[in-house]
Amino acid sequence: PVLRDVNATIFNLSRPGVEQGQVVGFLGPSGCGKSTLCKILAGLLKPQQGQVMIGNPPHPVQAGEVGMVWQSYPLLDHRTVLKNLLIAAKKAGMNSKEAVEKAGHYLELFGLTEHGGKYPIQLSGGQRQRVAIVQQLLCSEHYLVMDEPFSGLDPTMKNKVCTLISSIALQHEQTTIIVVSHDIRAAARVSDQ
């Protein structure tokens, strides 16, 4: 077995007068099964025992309901940033008009509007990461799993990623971001629990 006896419940975090989502951190050393856990949480891999439930009312997670941001931000290199996002939006069931509007909204929100016509190779690592996050938010608006989002980043970039994750969580009351990492300091800084 890769994982055994993993059990967690993420409750709605509420603060009087504040509408916000939350960031939950899972910590573990390299090689302990964190990436496998990410795949299970995102519904991409079925566990042999147990289940992952999401939503209200709770239901078993299905592939596509939870966005998954991998360590290496897999974008289609032969498509522009905007076309990468439109593919994600259309896979989520949006029509062309909705896809363009939603992608434009997220490009603006994440400071990427001027990069919509660029190819992934023309972006910095931080910009690629933001595009990958937007891509997953288009597919799953409220649930996001991030596998080692701080891996290989210098301290300045880690701070920017922590700020970005926190700002995403503030967008909606239902937003839940799960950060799976071995970087204790960065995960503790960004996580509500």
N, C-alpha and C positions, 0 to 999 in steps of 0.2 A: 504493500500500500504506500502511496505517496503521502496521503494525509490521513490522519485518524483523530477521532474525537474533537473535530472542529465544530464549535457550537457558538453562535452569536445571534443576538437580537438587536436590531437597530430601531430604537423607538423614535417617534417624532420629537424633535427638540423644539421646545417652545419657550419663548421669553415674553413676558407681558409687554405689549406695545411694539414688539419687533417682529417683522415678517422676514424670515430667512430660512434657508436650508441648512444643511450641515455637512461636515467633513468628518469621516470616520477613518482612523488609521489602523492598519494591521501591520505589525512589525515582526520580522523574523530574519535570521541569518541567511546568507546565500546558500542555495541548495536545499532549503527546507520545504519547498513545494509552494512558494508564494505565487508563482506564475500559474500553476495548476489551480490554485484557489481562485485566482482572477478569472480563469476560463469557466470555472464552475459558477461563480457569482454572476457572470455575464450570460449564463445559459448556453455557452459554447461547448461545454463538456458536461455530460450527465454523471453525477456521482453514482457509485455502486450502491451506496446506502444513503438515506436521508434526502433532503431536498432544500431548495432555495425558494423562499416565498417572497413576493414583492406586492406592493400596491395596497389599496384599501377599497374593497375587501381583499385580503391576501389571496394570491393565486401563484402556482408554480411559475418560475421565471422561464421565458421562452427566448431563444436566440433572437436578437434584434431589439428586445425591450430595454436592455441595459447597454449603454455605449461602452466600448472597450478601447482605451488608449494604451497602445503597446509602447515598450521601451524605444523601439525604432519606429518612427512615425511613418507607416506605410501609405504613401500617396502615389497616385499614378503619375509617373514622371513625364509621360507624353501628353498630359492634360494640364491645363492651367489650374490655378487655385480655384477659381470660380467653377470650372467644369468638374473638378474633383468634388466640390460641395454640391453641385447640382445632381451628380450621380447619387450621392448619399441621400439627398432630399427625395429624389424620385423613388429610391428603394424604400423609403419610409412611407410611400404612398401619396406624396404631394403631386399635384399637377404642375405643369411648367411655370405658370404664373406664381403659384404659392412657393415653389422651389426657389425662384429668382428672388422673390420678396424676402423670404426667410434667410436665404444665404446672404443677401445684401444687408439685412439687419445684423446678423452675426459678424459679418466682415467689419461693419462699422463699430459694433460693440467691442470687438477685440483689436481695434486699431489696424485692420488689415485691408481696408477699402482700396488703398493705392496698390495693393499687391494682387488683386483679383485676376489681373491679366498675365501675371508672371507664372513661370513653371516652378515646380518645387526645388529644382536645382539652383534657382536664383534666390532662394530664401535662406536666411540664417537659421541656425538650429532652433532658436526660440520662436521664430516665425513659423517654422514647420510644425513645431509642437502646438502652437495656437491653432493652426489650420487643422491639425489632427483632432484637437479637442472640439472645434466647431463642427467638423465632419461627424463626430459621434453625437454631439448635441442635436444635430439635425435628425439623426436616427432615433435617439432616445432623449427626449427633452429633460427628464428629471433624474435619471439614474446614470451614473458614470463610474466606471472602475478604471483606475490608473495604475498600471504596473510599473513600478520603479520610476516615477516621474522625475526624480532628482539625480538619476544615474548619470555620471560623467559630466555633471555641471559644475562650473566654478561657483564660489560663494555668492557673487553678485547675481548670477543667473538663477541660483537656488532661491534667493530672495524674491526675484521677479516671478518665478514659478509659484512660490507660496502665495504671493499677492494675487496672482491670476486665479489660483484655485479658490482662494477665499472670496474673490469677487464673483466667481461663477456660482458659488453656494448662496450668495446673497440675492440672486436673481429671482428665486421663487421658493415659496414655503415648502414645496415637495422635493426640491432638489436635494439629492443625496449623492455625495461623492465619496467613493471608497478609495483610499490611497494605500497601496500595498508596497512596503519598502523595507530596506534594511538600514536606512539612514534615520537613526533615532531622533536627532536634533531637528531635521527638516520636517519629519512626520509629526513630531510633537508640536512644532510651531504652528502647523497649519490645521491640525485636527482638533475638533471639538471633543472627541473621545477616542 
